[in-house]
Amino acid sequence: MMNLEHFNLDKRIALVTGASSGIGRALALGLAQAGAKIVAAARRVERLEQLVAEIEQAGGRALAVAMDVTDKDSIDAAYHRAEQALGVVDIIINNAGVAAPRGFLNTSDDTRDFIMNTNVNGVWHVAQAGARRLVDAGQPGSIVNIASVLGLGVQPGQAAYCASKGAVIQLTRAMAIDLMKYGIRVNAIAPGWFKTEINADYFDSAAGKAYIEQMPAKRLGRVEELIGPVMLLAGDAGSFINGAVLPVDGAIHARLS
């Protein structure tokens, strides 16, 4: 019988990358409400401090750490600070990512490498550093990678981004197999289109509104709608879910498949 306490993340320590805005910020707030101590990581530390204050005002505990997911020294320093302040991170939410829409023929090497270095190598390095610390501590844990519906299907003008998120999905599956023996589960969610500060101008435009009307759900997702799926994959409620990729997209993936 399901114990609803399995959705409680009390005594867990969750690191969220890209937590300064958008999806990362919403996930940090949601995990904090579920009881987790939050390590909010991003390059914009001043915005992280605002998030930490909001979590602590609500009775939670959080720490802001500077992290550039393309810099391994930065990643190691952030984990070290988190361990000193809160303990070993046992939930890792790999949310940091970038996009630069271009068609294949118009994508430069620099643009491709920029996207792949953040979206793939960043996930790899953050997960690897965190998993090594969990193994050294003899602790189980959970890693949730934020992929994309464009890792399951493609659309024009997103060649590098689609490739990067496809790689995240395959990396998730490979990590799950390799880390299972250590009690570390690895899953991914594949969000569709969610309104954030990065894309708000487009989706408020006539072209953006027309695009929304072509979606199966005829609306954008709300970032809060990602919290439940991530909580399931991160906590004990999802203890037998491993190597899975969960679309959260209002059925867009069904059309792309």
N, C-alpha and C positions, 0 to 999 in steps of 0.2 A: 504494500500500500504506500502511495506517495506521501512522504512527509514534507509539508510545506516549508519546514525549516531548511530543507535542502536548497531553497532559493535565498537563504540568508548567507551573506558573505562576511559575517562578523569574524574577526580574527584573521581575515585574509588581507594581503597587501597587494594592491593592483597598480601597476605602472601603465599609464596611458600616454602613448606618443602622439604628437600633434594635438595636444590638449588645449592649446591657446584659443581655439575657435571651433565653430562648426560641429562636426560629428564627434571629434575628440572631446570637446568641452562637454557636450551632452552626455557622452558615455561616462566621463569622470564624475559628473553630478549624479548620474543614475547609480553607478556602482557605490558611490559614497552613501546614497540613501539606503542601499541594501546592506550597509554595514562595513564595507571595505575601507581600509585606510588607503588613501590615494597618493601616488607619486605622479604628479602632473609634469610631463616632460615636453619641452618645445624649445625653439630658439628665442621666442619672444617672452622673456621671463616676466616682464612687467604685466603682461596679460595673465600669466599664470598666477601671479600674486593676487589678482582680483578673483580668480577662480578659487584659490585656496581660502581666501577670506569668506567667500560665499559658502563653501563647504563647512568651514569651522563655525560660522554663524548659525548653521543649521544643526550643530552638535557633532559634526564629523571631525575627522582628522586628516590633514593633507599636507603635502610638501611639494614645493615647486623646485624643479631641477632644470638647469639649462642642458639641452641635449640637441646635437645635430646628428641625425641618424646616418649621415654619410661620413662621420668622423668616429672611428673606433675608440680613440682616446676619450672623446666626449661621452660616448656611451658607457665606457668603463667608469669614468668619474661619476656619472649620474647614478649608476648602480651602487657604487661605493658610498656615496652620500646617503642614498636611500637606506642602505643596510645599517649605517651608523645611526640614523635617526629613527627608523621604524622596524627594521628587521629585513629578512630575506623576502624579496618580491616573489610571490607565488602565482600571480595572475599577470600576464603580459598581454596588453592590447596594442597590437601593431597597427596604428591608425595613420601615422604620418605618410603623406603621399603628395605627388605633384602631377600636373597635367599641362600639356602644351599642344593643343589640337593642331595637327598638320596631316596632310595627305602623305602617303609613303614617299612619293617622289620629291616632296618639298620638305622632308624632315632631314635636317643636318645631323652630322655625327654628334655635334655638341648637344643638340636638343635630345637626341636619342639617349645619349649617355647620361644626361641630366635626369631624365625620367627613370631610366633603369637603375641608376645609382641610388636614387631615393626609394623608389617603389619596390625594388627587388633586393638590392644589396643592403638597404636600410633594414628591411624586414629580417633578412638573414642575420645581420650583425647584432641587432637588438635581441632577437630570439636566441641566438647562439650564446651570447654573453649571459643572458638570464638563465638559460637552461644549464649552462656549466655551473653557475652558482647554486642552482637547485640541486644538482647532482652532488656537488661538493658538500652541501648541507644535509644530504640524505632526505630531502623533502620532495613530495609530489607537487605538481603544479598544473597550470592550464595556460595555453597560449592561444589567443584568438587573433587571427590575421584579418585585416579589413581588405578584402579583395574588391571586386566590382562585378556587376552584371556584364560588363565588357570584357571580363575574363572568361565568361561562358559563351558569349556571342560577340559579334563585332558590328560596328557601323562605320561609315565612311569618315575619313578625316581624323582617325584616332589610332593610327598604326602603332606607334610606340607605346601609347597608353594601354591599348588592348594586349600587346605583347607582354608588357610588364605585369598586368593583372592576371593574365593566363599563367605566367611564371609563378606568381604568388600562389595560385591555386594548386599547381603541381608541387611547389615547394611545401605547401601545407600538408599534402598527402604523404610526401616523402618524410617530412619531419615527424608526422604521427607514427609512422612505422618504426623509425629509428629511436624515438624517445619513449615509446610505450613501456619498454622494460624498466625505465626509471620512474614510472608513475606520472609522466608528464603527457597530458593530452594536448593535441594540436588540431584546431578547427578553424574555419574561416566563415565569414559572412560575405555575401556578394550584394551590396546595396545597389539599388537602381538610382533614380534621380531624386535627390533630397535638396530642398532649398537651403542654401547657406549664403554667407556673405560673399563668397567667391562667385556664385552663379546667379545671385538675386537679380542683378540688372538685366541679364538675358531673359530670365523667366518672367520678369515683369514687362518685357517688351512684347510687341505684337507677334513677332516670330516665335518667341518663347512660349507665349500662350497658345499659339497654334500647334506647337510641338506637343505641349501637354495634352491637348485634345486628341492627339493620335495615340496616346498611351492607353493601355487596356483599362487602367483605373481612372483615367482622365483627371488625375491630380498628381502632385508631387508628394513624396513621403515627408513626414515630419521627423526630425532627428530623434525625437523622443521614442519613435516607433522602432528604433534600433536597440534600445536599452534592453528590452525583454529578451530578444534573441541572444544578445551578448551575455546577459546574466545566465541564461540557460547553458550556454557553452562554457562559460567560465567557472561555474559552481558545481556543487555536488548533484544538482538536479539533472545535469547532463553527464553523469559519471560514466555512461557507456557509449557516449557519442565521441568518436575519435576519427580524424581524417575526413570529416564531413565538410561540405561547402553548402551553406544555407542561403539561398537567395531571399532577399528582403526588398522587393521591387515592384509589388503590385502586378505580378505576372509578366513583366517585360521579358524575362528570360524565356518564357514559353513561346513568345513571338520570335525571338532571336534564334531559338534552337532549330 
